[in-house]
Amino acid sequence: MEMFVNYAPVIVVVLMFLIQERIVVTPEQLEKKHREILNEVEKRFATQNSFEDLKNQFTEMKDKIDKIYDCLILQ
């Protein structure tokens, strides 16, 4: 314990430097940044569900076009 008391001013200065330079973040700051990242990702990228829905719609359109093409060829 005496060792910590002797080096307490150095430890405080180092900790203050780390906090000031934002090398160490608080859980609050981390949560805020996490929300910002999630919002940005949500705006830029499609979700898996919307991608699957779009894929199914393209498949349905392809099937309908194939049916129309088959009807035109047979007539």
The first five atom37 places (N, CA, C, CB, O) and aatype in JSON, in Angstrom:
{
  "aatype": [12, 6, 12, 13, 19, 2, 18, 0, 14, 19, 9, 19, 19, 19, 10, 12, 13, 10, 9, 5, 6, 1, 9, 19, 19, 16, 14, 6, 5, 10, 6, 11, 11, 8, 1, 6, 9, 10, 2, 6, 19, 6, 11, 1, 13, 0, 16, 5, 2, 15, 13, 6, 3, 10, 11, 2, 5, 13, 16, 6, 12, 11, 3, 11, 9, 3, 11, 9, 18, 3, 4, 10, 9, 10, 5],
  "atom_mask": [
    [1, 1, 1, 1, 1],
    [1, 1, 1, 1, 1],
    [1, 1, 1, 1, 1],
    [1, 1, 1, 1, 1],
    [1, 1, 1, 1, 1],
    [1, 1, 1, 1, 1],
    [1, 1, 1, 1, 1],
    [1, 1, 1, 1, 1],
    [1, 1, 1, 1, 1],
    [1, 1, 1, 1, 1],
    [1, 1, 1, 1, 1],
    [1, 1, 1, 1, 1],
    [1, 1, 1, 1, 1],
    [1, 1, 1, 1, 1],
    [1, 1, 1, 1, 1],
    [1, 1, 1, 1, 1],
    [1, 1, 1, 1, 1],
    [1, 1, 1, 1, 1],
    [1, 1, 1, 1, 1],
    [1, 1, 1, 1, 1],
    [1, 1, 1, 1, 1],
    [1, 1, 1, 1, 1],
    [1, 1, 1, 1, 1],
    [1, 1, 1, 1, 1],
    [1, 1, 1, 1, 1],
    [1, 1, 1, 1, 1],
    [1, 1, 1, 1, 1],
    [1, 1, 1, 1, 1],
    [1, 1, 1, 1, 1],
    [1, 1, 1, 1, 1],
    [1, 1, 1, 1, 1],
    [1, 1, 1, 1, 1],
    [1, 1, 1, 1, 1],
    [1, 1, 1, 1, 1],
    [1, 1, 1, 1, 1],
    [1, 1, 1, 1, 1],
    [1, 1, 1, 1, 1],
    [1, 1, 1, 1, 1],
    [1, 1, 1, 1, 1],
    [1, 1, 1, 1, 1],
    [1, 1, 1, 1, 1],
    [1, 1, 1, 1, 1],
    [1, 1, 1, 1, 1],
    [1, 1, 1, 1, 1],
    [1, 1, 1, 1, 1],
    [1, 1, 1, 1, 1],
    [1, 1, 1, 1, 1],
    [1, 1, 1, 1, 1],
    [1, 1, 1, 1, 1],
    [1, 1, 1, 1, 1],
    [1, 1, 1, 1, 1],
    [1, 1, 1, 1, 1],
    [1, 1, 1, 1, 1],
    [1, 1, 1, 1, 1],
    [1, 1, 1, 1, 1],
    [1, 1, 1, 1, 1],
    [1, 1, 1, 1, 1],
    [1, 1, 1, 1, 1],
    [1, 1, 1, 1, 1],
    [1, 1, 1, 1, 1],
    [1, 1, 1, 1, 1],
    [1, 1, 1, 1, 1],
    [1, 1, 1, 1, 1],
    [1, 1, 1, 1, 1],
    [1, 1, 1, 1, 1],
    [1, 1, 1, 1, 1],
    [1, 1, 1, 1, 1],
    [1, 1, 1, 1, 1],
    [1, 1, 1, 1, 1],
    [1, 1, 1, 1, 1],
    [1, 1, 1, 1, 1],
    [1, 1, 1, 1, 1],
    [1, 1, 1, 1, 1],
    [1, 1, 1, 1, 1],
    [1, 1, 1, 1, 1]
  ],
  "atom_positions": [
    [[0.82, -1.19, 0.0], [0.0, 0.0, 0.0], [0.87, 1.26, 0.0], [-0.94, 0.0, 1.21], [0.52, 2.26, -0.62]],
    [[2.0, 1.2, 0.7], [2.89, 2.36, 0.73], [3.41, 2.69, -0.66], [4.06, 2.11, 1.68], [3.65, 3.86, -0.99]],
    [[3.6, 1.67, -1.46], [4.1, 1.89, -2.82], [3.11, 2.74, -3.63], [4.34, 0.54, -3.52], [3.52, 3.61, -4.4]],
    [[1.82, 2.48, -3.44], [0.8, 3.27, -4.14], [0.78, 4.7, -3.63], [-0.58, 2.64, -3.98], [0.58, 5.63, -4.41]],
    [[0.96, 4.89, -2.36], [0.96, 6.23, -1.78], [2.15, 7.03, -2.32], [1.01, 6.16, -0.23], [2.02, 8.22, -2.59]],
    [[3.28, 6.4, -2.47], [4.46, 7.1, -2.98], [4.27, 7.52, -4.44], [5.69, 6.21, -2.85], [4.72, 8.59, -4.85]],
    [[3.62, 6.67, -5.21], [3.44, 6.96, -6.64], [2.07, 7.55, -6.98], [3.65, 5.7, -7.43], [1.73, 7.67, -8.16]],
    [[1.3, 7.91, -5.98], [-0.06, 8.44, -6.2], [-0.08, 9.66, -7.13], [-0.69, 8.8, -4.88], [-0.92, 9.7, -8.03]],
    [[0.79, 10.65, -6.96], [0.75, 11.8, -7.87], [1.02, 11.39, -9.33], [1.77, 12.85, -7.43], [0.4, 11.93, -10.25]],
    [[1.92, 10.48, -9.54], [2.22, 10.03, -10.9], [1.02, 9.28, -11.47], [3.48, 9.13, -10.92], [0.66, 9.48, -12.63]],
    [[0.42, 8.44, -10.68], [-0.75, 7.67, -11.13], [-1.9, 8.62, -11.49], [-1.21, 6.68, -10.03], [-2.56, 8.42, -12.51]],
    [[-2.13, 9.64, -10.68], [-3.19, 10.61, -10.95], [-2.9, 11.36, -12.25], [-3.34, 11.62, -9.78], [-3.8, 11.53, -13.07]],
    [[-1.67, 11.79, -12.45], [-1.31, 12.52, -13.67], [-1.51, 11.63, -14.9], [0.15, 13.02, -13.6], [-2.04, 12.09, -15.91]],
    [[-1.07, 10.39, -14.82], [-1.23, 9.47, -15.95], [-2.71, 9.22, -16.24], [-0.52, 8.14, -15.67], [-3.11, 9.24, -17.4]],
    [[-3.51, 9.0, -15.22], [-4.94, 8.79, -15.42], [-5.61, 10.02, -16.02], [-5.6, 8.42, -14.1], [-6.45, 9.9, -16.92]],
    [[-5.25, 11.19, -15.54], [-5.82, 12.43, -16.1], [-5.45, 12.59, -17.57], [-5.34, 13.65, -15.29], [-6.27, 13.01, -18.39]],
    [[-4.21, 12.27, -17.89], [-3.78, 12.36, -19.3], [-4.59, 11.4, -20.17], [-2.27, 12.03, -19.42], [-5.04, 11.78, -21.25]],
    [[-4.77, 10.18, -19.7], [-5.53, 9.19, -20.47], [-6.98, 9.63, -20.68], [-5.48, 7.84, -19.77], [-7.53, 9.45, -21.76]],
    [[-7.57, 10.18, -19.64], [-8.96, 10.64, -19.75], [-9.05, 11.87, -20.64], [-9.55, 10.96, -18.36], [-9.97, 11.98, -21.46]],
    [[-8.11, 12.8, -20.51], [-8.13, 14.02, -21.3], [-7.95, 13.72, -22.79], [-7.05, 14.98, -20.82], [-8.6, 14.35, -23.62]],
    [[-7.09, 12.8, -23.12], [-6.83, 12.46, -24.51], [-7.84, 11.44, -25.05], [-5.42, 11.91, -24.66], [-7.72, 10.97, -26.18]],
    [[-8.83, 11.11, -24.24], [-9.91, 10.19, -24.6], [-9.38, 8.81, -25.02], [-10.74, 10.77, -25.72], [-9.94, 8.16, -25.9]],
    [[-8.32, 8.39, -24.38], [-7.79, 7.05, -24.61], [-8.64, 6.05, -23.82], [-6.29, 6.95, -24.18], [-8.87, 4.93, -24.26]],
    [[-9.1, 6.49, -22.66], [-9.99, 5.69, -21.83], [-11.36, 6.34, -21.89], [-9.46, 5.56, -20.35], [-11.47, 7.55, -21.65]],
    [[-12.4, 5.58, -22.2], [-13.74, 6.13, -22.3], [-14.62, 5.56, -21.19], [-14.37, 5.84, -23.68], [-14.36, 4.49, -20.64]],
    [[-15.65, 6.31, -20.88], [-16.61, 5.84, -19.89], [-17.65, 4.97, -20.59], [-17.29, 7.04, -19.15], [-17.82, 5.08, -21.8]],
    [[-18.34, 4.14, -19.86], [-19.4, 3.33, -20.46], [-20.47, 4.19, -21.13], [-20.03, 2.44, -19.41], [-21.05, 3.79, -22.14]],
    [[-20.73, 5.35, -20.57], [-21.71, 6.27, -21.15], [-21.27, 6.72, -22.55], [-21.9, 7.49, -20.24], [-22.07, 6.71, -23.49]],
    [[-20.01, 7.11, -22.67], [-19.49, 7.54, -23.97], [-19.5, 6.38, -24.97], [-18.06, 8.1, -23.82], [-19.79, 6.57, -26.15]],
    [[-19.18, 5.19, -24.49], [-19.16, 4.01, -25.34], [-20.55, 3.7, -25.84], [-18.58, 2.81, -24.59], [-20.72, 3.37, -27.02]],
    [[-21.54, 3.79, -24.99], [-22.93, 3.53, -25.38], [-23.41, 4.55, -26.39], [-23.86, 3.54, -24.15], [-24.1, 4.2, -27.35]],
    [[-23.05, 5.82, -26.2], [-23.44, 6.88, -27.13], [-22.84, 6.61, -28.52], [-22.98, 8.27, -26.6], [-23.54, 6.71, -29.53]],
    [[-21.57, 6.26, -28.57], [-20.91, 5.98, -29.85], [-21.51, 4.74, -30.51], [-19.39, 5.79, -29.64], [-21.66, 4.7, -31.73]],
    [[-21.85, 3.75, -29.71], [-22.48, 2.53, -30.23], [-23.8, 2.86, -30.9], [-22.69, 1.51, -29.09], [-24.09, 2.34, -31.98]],
    [[-24.61, 3.71, -30.28], [-25.9, 4.12, -30.87], [-25.67, 4.88, -32.18], [-26.7, 4.99, -29.88], [-26.4, 4.67, -33.15]],
    [[-24.67, 5.75, -32.21], [-24.37, 6.51, -33.43], [-23.99, 5.56, -34.56], [-23.23, 7.52, -33.18], [-24.44, 5.74, -35.7]],
    [[-23.18, 4.58, -34.26], [-22.76, 3.61, -35.28], [-23.95, 2.81, -35.78], [-21.69, 2.66, -34.72], [-24.09, 2.59, -36.98]],
    [[-24.82, 2.37, -34.87], [-26.0, 1.61, -35.27], [-26.92, 2.44, -36.17], [-26.77, 1.13, -34.04], [-27.45, 1.93, -37.15]],
    [[-27.11, 3.71, -35.83], [-27.96, 4.58, -36.66], [-27.36, 4.78, -38.04], [-28.14, 5.94, -35.97], [-28.08, 4.75, -39.04]],
    [[-26.06, 4.97, -38.11], [-25.4, 5.16, -39.4], [-25.49, 3.9, -40.27], [-23.93, 5.55, -39.19], [-25.75, 3.98, -41.47]],
    [[-25.29, 2.76, -39.66], [-25.37, 1.5, -40.38], [-26.8, 1.27, -40.88], [-24.92, 0.32, -39.49], [-27.0, 0.8, -42.0]],
    [[-27.77, 1.61, -40.06], [-29.18, 1.44, -40.43], [-29.53, 2.29, -41.64], [-30.09, 1.79, -39.26], [-30.32, 1.87, -42.49]],
    [[-28.97, 3.49, -41.72], [-29.24, 4.38, -42.85], [-28.56, 3.91, -44.13], [-28.79, 5.79, -42.51], [-29.12, 4.07, -45.22]],
    [[-27.36, 3.35, -44.03], [-26.57, 3.02, -45.21], [-26.85, 1.64, -45.8], [-25.12, 3.1, -44.88], [-26.76, 1.45, -47.01]],
    [[-27.2, 0.68, -44.97], [-27.29, -0.7, -45.42], [-28.68, -1.25, -45.24], [-26.28, -1.56, -44.69], [-29.44, -0.82, -44.37]],
    [[-29.03, -2.23, -46.08], [-30.31, -2.9, -45.99], [-30.23, -4.01, -44.94], [-30.74, -3.47, -47.36], [-29.18, -4.61, -44.72]],
    [[-31.37, -4.26, -44.32], [-31.39, -5.35, -43.34], [-31.53, -6.68, -44.07], [-32.56, -5.15, -42.32], [-31.89, -6.71, -45.25]],
    [[-31.26, -7.75, -43.38], [-31.35, -9.08, -43.97], [-32.79, -9.38, -44.39], [-30.85, -10.16, -42.98], [-33.02, -9.97, -45.44]],
    [[-33.76, -8.97, -43.58], [-35.17, -9.22, -43.9], [-35.59, -8.49, -45.17], [-36.07, -8.8, -42.74], [-36.26, -9.07, -46.03]],
    [[-35.22, -7.23, -45.3], [-35.62, -6.48, -46.49], [-34.92, -7.04, -47.73], [-35.29, -4.99, -46.32], [-35.5, -7.04, -48.81]],
    [[-33.69, -7.51, -47.58], [-32.99, -8.13, -48.69], [-33.7, -9.41, -49.15], [-31.54, -8.44, -48.3], [-33.87, -9.63, -50.35]],
    [[-34.11, -10.23, -48.21], [-34.81, -11.48, -48.55], [-36.14, -11.17, -49.22], [-35.05, -12.33, -47.28], [-36.52, -11.85, -50.18]],
    [[-36.86, -10.15, -48.73], [-38.14, -9.77, -49.36], [-37.91, -9.32, -50.8], [-38.82, -8.64, -48.56], [-38.66, -9.72, -51.69]],
    [[-36.91, -8.51, -51.02], [-36.61, -8.03, -52.37], [-36.22, -9.19, -53.28], [-35.49, -6.98, -52.32], [-36.61, -9.24, -54.44]],
    [[-35.44, -10.11, -52.75], [-35.03, -11.29, -53.51], [-36.24, -12.13, -53.91], [-34.04, -12.14, -52.68], [-36.32, -12.61, -55.04]],
    [[-37.17, -12.3, -52.99], [-38.4, -13.04, -53.31], [-39.24, -12.34, -54.37], [-39.23, -13.24, -52.04], [-39.81, -12.99, -55.24]],
    [[-39.3, -11.02, -54.29], [-40.05, -10.26, -55.3], [-39.42, -10.42, -56.68], [-40.11, -8.77, -54.91], [-40.14, -10.57, -57.67]],
    [[-38.1, -10.39, -56.75], [-37.44, -10.6, -58.05], [-37.71, -12.0, -58.58], [-35.94, -10.36, -57.92], [-37.89, -12.18, -59.79]],
    [[-37.73, -12.97, -57.71], [-38.01, -14.34, -58.14], [-39.43, -14.45, -58.68], [-37.81, -15.33, -56.96], [-39.65, -15.09, -59.71]],
    [[-40.38, -13.83, -58.0], [-41.76, -13.84, -58.47], [-41.88, -13.14, -59.82], [-42.68, -13.16, -57.44], [-42.58, -13.62, -60.71]],
    [[-41.2, -12.0, -59.98], [-41.24, -11.28, -61.25], [-40.64, -12.13, -62.37], [-40.49, -9.93, -61.14], [-41.16, -12.14, -63.48]],
    [[-39.56, -12.82, -62.09], [-38.92, -13.68, -63.08], [-39.86, -14.79, -63.51], [-37.62, -14.28, -62.53], [-39.97, -15.08, -64.7]],
    [[-40.55, -15.4, -62.56], [-41.51, -16.45, -62.88], [-42.64, -15.93, -63.77], [-42.08, -17.06, -61.6], [-43.04, -16.58, -64.72]],
    [[-43.14, -14.75, -63.44], [-44.22, -14.16, -64.24], [-43.75, -13.83, -65.65], [-44.76, -12.9, -63.55], [-44.47, -14.06, -66.62]],
    [[-42.56, -13.29, -65.76], [-42.02, -12.98, -67.09], [-41.81, -14.25, -67.9], [-40.68, -12.22, -66.97], [-42.08, -14.28, -69.1]],
    [[-41.34, -15.31, -67.24], [-41.18, -16.6, -67.93], [-42.53, -17.13, -68.42], [-40.53, -17.63, -67.01], [-42.6, -17.69, -69.52]],
    [[-43.58, -16.98, -67.64], [-44.91, -17.43, -68.04], [-45.4, -16.64, -69.24], [-45.9, -17.3, -66.88], [-45.96, -17.2, -70.19]],
    [[-45.19, -15.33, -69.2], [-45.6, -14.48, -70.33], [-44.83, -14.88, -71.59], [-45.38, -12.98, -70.01], [-45.4, -14.97, -72.67]],
    [[-43.54, -15.1, -71.44], [-42.69, -15.51, -72.57], [-43.16, -16.84, -73.15], [-41.22, -15.61, -72.13], [-43.24, -17.0, -74.36]],
    [[-43.48, -17.79, -72.27], [-43.98, -19.09, -72.73], [-45.3, -18.93, -73.47], [-44.16, -20.06, -71.54], [-45.5, -19.59, -74.48]],
    [[-46.19, -18.08, -73.0], [-47.48, -17.86, -73.66], [-47.27, -17.25, -75.05], [-48.39, -16.92, -72.8], [-47.96, -17.62, -76.0]],
    [[-46.33, -16.33, -75.19], [-46.08, -15.69, -76.47], [-45.47, -16.67, -77.47], [-45.16, -14.49, -76.28], [-45.79, -16.63, -78.65]],
    [[-44.62, -17.54, -77.0], [-43.97, -18.51, -77.89], [-44.97, -19.55, -78.36], [-42.79, -19.19, -77.18], [-44.92, -19.95, -79.53]],
    [[-45.87, -20.01, -77.51], [-46.82, -21.04, -77.87], [-47.89, -20.52, -78.83], [-47.47, -21.59, -76.63], [-48.49, -21.33, -79.55]],
    [[-48.14, -19.26, -78.88], [-49.19, -18.75, -79.78], [-48.67, -18.5, -81.13], [-49.78, -17.5, -79.24], [-49.42, -18.07, -82.01]]
  ]
}
